[in-house]
Amino acid sequence: RKKPVRVAVTGAAGQISYSLLFRIASGEMLGEDQPVILHLLEQPEALKALEGVVMELEDCAFPLLRGVVQTSDLAEAFKSVKYALLVGAKPRTKGMERGDLLRDNAKIFSAQGKALNDHADKSCLTLVVGNPANTNALIAASNAPDLAPENFSAMTRLDHNRALSQLSAKLSIGVEEIKNMAIFGNHSATQYPDVSQTGLTLDDQWTKATFVPNVQNRGAEIIKFRGSSSAASAADSALKHMHDWALGSEEIVSMAIPSDGSYNVAKGLYVSYPVKCHGQGKYTVVDDWKLNDYAKQKIDLSIKELQDEKKAVGELLKS
Ligand code: NAX
C-alpha cells in the first residue's frame, strides 16, 4: 500500500466540493491504490456546514480516506499537501463591478499563493477552479516564488468536455471518437474551442454560429435552468484534470497553464492550450497546430481580456 498523500480543497462546504470531496476520497482522482488525507479550508462562518459534510464523508467509510483536517487557517490547510484544489472564491454579487470582483479574489489568491509557498510540499500541484480562474492562478503562482509556475494551472476542462459533448451530439458519434480538440484562451465567454485539428467534417457556419457560442455560454445557460452554477460537472472536470496531471493522459486535454510563448501569447499569462500530460505533474503544450485567421483573431481577443485582467489586479502580482 502507498503512503497517504495530503490533498487540500478550498471552499470545501460549497456546492462544487459537495460533489468533489466524495470522489477524491473514493480514489477516482489519484487511483484506487492511493490513500488520501483531506485538508479542507473554509471561511469561519461555513465551518459548521463543513462539519456536516465531513460527517457524511465519515459515513461513506471510504477505505482510502485516512484523515480529514477542517480549518479556516491557511497554514494548517496547506501543511505538506501534494495537491491543492482552489475552489473557494468570492462570488459576483448584484451591482458588483468586474474590477471589484477581480480585486477581491486577487486578495484571496495572493494569500493562498503565499501560504502554499510556505507550507505545501515543494512539488505540490495546484489547480485553480474559483473564478476568474486564469488570473487567480497567475496571482497564486506569482506569490509562490519557491514553487514552479508550471505546477499551477486553471481549469478549462469543463469547457473542453462541454465541447466534446456538443460535437458528439451533432455528429452522433461517441465522445471517445473525438480527438485533438482544445480550448484556447481564458475560462470566460471569450474562450475559443478549436475543432480544426479533429478531422471531423463540420459545417463552418454551424461551427461559428452555433457550436462556439454554445460552448462559450454554456455556464450561463446552466444557471438559467438550474438556478445556480454548474457544480457536479465542474467537480467532475476538476477530478479529471487532476487525475490526468498526476497520472498522465492518452489524449490531448485543455488546461490553462503559464504560456511559454506558444501561439504568440505573452509569456507567463495563464492560458488554455492543448496539452499532453505525461504523469507526475509533467506536461507539454501541443504547439504545432496550424490555426486559421478566424481562430487566431478569436484567441487574440481572449488573450487581450487576460492582459486586461492582469492589469486590473496590478500590485497583487508580486513577481
Ligand atoms: P459556492 O459559493 O457554492 O462555494 C464556495 C465556497 O467557498 C463557500 O462555501 C465559501 O464559504 C467558500 N469560500 C469563499 N472564500 C473562501 C476563502 N477565501 N477561503 C476558503 N473558502 C472560501 O461556489 P461553487 O459553486 O462551489 O463554485 C466555486 C467557484 O468555482 C466559483 O468561483 C465559481 O465561479 C467557480 N467555477 C469555475 C468553473 C471552471 O470551469 N473553472 C466552473 C464552475 C464554477 O462556476
Boltz pocket constraint, residues with backbone or C-beta under 6 A from the ligand:
constraints:
  - pocket:
      binder: B
      contacts: [[A, 10], [A, 11], [A, 12], [A, 13], [A, 14], [A, 15], [A, 16], [A, 17], [A, 41], [A, 42], [A, 43], [A, 46], [A, 87], [A, 88], [A, 89], [A, 90], [A, 91], [A, 108], [A, 128], [A, 129], [A, 130], [A, 131], [A, 132], [A, 133], [A, 155], [A, 156], [A, 157], [A, 158], [A, 159], [A, 187], [A, 229], [A, 230], [A, 231], [A, 234]]
      max_distance: 6.0
